[in-house]
Amino acid sequence: MKAFRFALKQIIPFLFSYLFIGMAFGVLITEAGYSVWWSFLAGVFIYAGSMQIVMISLMTSGAPLYMIAAMTFFVNARHIFYGIGFVDKFKKMGWKYPVMILTMTDETYSVLCSLDYPKDLDEQKVDFYINFMCYLIWIFSCTVGALFGKLVPFDLTGIEFAATAFFVTVCVNQWRQFDSHIPALAGLSSAIAFYFMLGPANFILPALSLSLIVLVVMKDSVNLEMRGVNVDH
């Protein structure tokens, strides 16, 4: 229990973001006409945070399944790099190894990277509790949000704008918080270019692909700017 209590303290700073974003997803998916079970299953098997909110718009617009899957892969591909640094550590955890790999998120990664373990605690137990608790909280919030969306007696038309507002806030925060604006500019320019070239129905995957290529090619410049080093482009 001591390891559990320690792990719980580590996730408190971002606990409410899991709850509110998950509940927003649940409300949005029921407003789009899907049942509570779909919200629950999405939390269990997709577990993609904000990407689940984007997924609703894609599904309701009639986007093909392969496009939704590919977009989810591109948006969450960073998790592959997150996991590489923990492979050796997670392999020692036996049956928990696939659970740890599949439940790694931005928040849990940041916690595990900087965590200072007390000497009297089992590190493997702490890591497992952190990842698994966040996973359960996400499933719970998605389900509760869907139930809320079904039970509220008033019209929720227009609530889908919450997703747009959420991502605008994320972009503005990234622009203000980080020294390097290359990721934001790469995404914006790619989206605008392919939107006019291919139209609103086909621009997303090419734009994401080009953005990824640009970031891979310019990763050194991004890293230097993040450290406050001026780089001539």
N, C-alpha and C positions, 0 to 999 in steps of 0.2 A: 504493500500500500504506500510505502514511502516513495517508491519510484513513480507510482501513479500520481501522487500529489505533486511531486516535483515536475512531472511532465505536464500536468494540468496548469501549473503556474506559467509554464513557457508559452502556452497557446492563448492565454487570456488576452494579450494585446491585440490579436486579430480574430478573436472568437466572434465578435459581433459582426465583422465583415462577412464571415461565413454564414452567419444566421440571416442577415438582411439580404445579401445577394441571393442566397439559396431560396429564401421566401419570395423574393421578387421573381425568380425564375418560375417557382410554383404557381404564383398568381398569373403570370404571363402565359404559361402553357395551358392552363385551364381556360383562360380568356380566349385562347386560340382554338378551343374546341376539343382539347385532349383531356382524357380522364386523369384522376389522381394517380392511378397506377402507372401511367406513362411518366409522370413526374418522379415517382418513386424509383422506377426502373432506370430513368436517366441519371438520377443521383448515384445509383449503384454501379451501372455499367459504363457511363460516359465520364462522370466526375471531372468535368472540364471547366468548372467555374464560369467565367464570363462567356466562354465559348458556347455554353448551353443557351444563353440568352440570345446570342446571334443565331443559333440553330433554329430557334422558333421562327424568326423572320424568314429564314431560308426555306423551312418546311411549308409555311403558309403561302410563300410565293411560288411554290411548285418547283423549287430547285431539285435536280436529280440527286439521288443518294450518294453517288460517287463524288459529286462536288462538295456536299456537306462533309463527307469523310475526309476528302483531300484538304479542305479548308481547316478542319479540326486538326489534322496532322501538322500542317504548316504553322498554325497558331501555337500549338503545344509542342513543337519539335524541340524547343529549348529544354524540355524535361529530359530528353535523351542525354544532353550534355550535363544536366544536373546529376543524373544517375551514374555516369561514368566514374565520377570521383568517389562514389560510395559502393561500387560493385564488390570490392574485396571485403569491405566491412559487412555488407549485407549478406554475402555468401556464408558467413560464419553463423548466421541466425537460423539455419535449417529451413523448416517449413515456412518461416516468416519471410524468407527472402523474396518470393514473388509479391507478397503483400506490400513489403516496403518499397519495391520498385514501382508498383502500380499505384501507390497512394502518395507518391512524392509530388508536392506542389511548390509553388513559389514561396509560400509562407513557411512550410515545413523545411524546405531546403535552407532558407536563411537561418532558421533556428538551429538546425543540425550543424550548420557550418560554424556557428559562433558559440555553441553551447559549452559551458564549463561544468563538467560533471563532478559532483561531490564524490570523494573517494569511496564512500561506503555504499554507493548505488551501482547497480548493474546497468552499464551503458546500453546494452542491447534491449533491455526491458524499457528503459526510458525512451529510446528511439522508436520502439514499436508502439508504445502508448501515445506518443506525440502524433505519429502518422495515422494510427487507427482511430484515435479519438476525433481527429479532424475529419476523417472519412465518415464516421458515424454522424457527426454534427451536420455535415453537408447533406447526407441522406435525410436526416430528420428535418432540416430546414426546407428542403425541396418539397417534402411530403406535407409539412404543416402549411407551407405557402399555397400548395394546391388545394388543400382542404379549406383554407381561408377563402380562396378564390371561388370555390363552389358554394360556400355558405353565406358570403356577404350579400345583403339584400339589395345593393345598388349597382347601377351599371358601371362597369369598369372600362368602357370603350375609351381608347386613347392612352391607356396605361402603358402600352407598348413603347411610348415615347420615353419611358424611363430608361430603356436600353440605350437609346440614342444619347440621352443626357449623361448616362453613366460613362459611355466611351468618350464623349467629348471631355468630360471631367478628367478621365485617365490621360488623354492626350495633352490637355493643358497642364496637368500636374507633371507629366514627364518632361514637357518643354521647360517648365520652370525649375524643376528639381535637378535635372542632369545637365552637365556642361556640354555634352555632345548632342547636337541636334540632327546628326546624320540619320539615325533610325527614323525619326519623325518625317524628315524631308524625303527620305527614300520611299517611305510608304505613301506619302501624299502625292509625290510626283508620279509614282508608278500607277497609283489609282486613277489620277486625272488622265494620264496618257492612255491607258487601256480602256477607260470608260468611253472616251471619244472614239477610240479605234474600234472597239468591239461591242460597245453598247452596254447598258446596265445589266443585262442577263448573263454576260460572258466575261466580264472584266476581272472578277475577283481572283480566280486562280492564277492567271498570268501576272497580275499585279503582285500577289503574294510571292510568286516564284522569283520575279525580278527583284523584289525587295530583299528576299533571302540571299540572292546572289550578290547584290550590292553590299550587304552587311558582311558576308563572308570575305569578299574582296577587300573591304575597307575596315576589317576588324581591328587592325593595328592602329589605325587613325582614331577609331572610336575609343579604344582603350586608352590611348594617350590623352585624348580630350577629356575623358572621364577623370583622369588624374590631374587635370588642370594644366596640361602641356599644350601650348599653342602649336597647331599643325597647319601648314600651308597646303591647300587642296589644289 
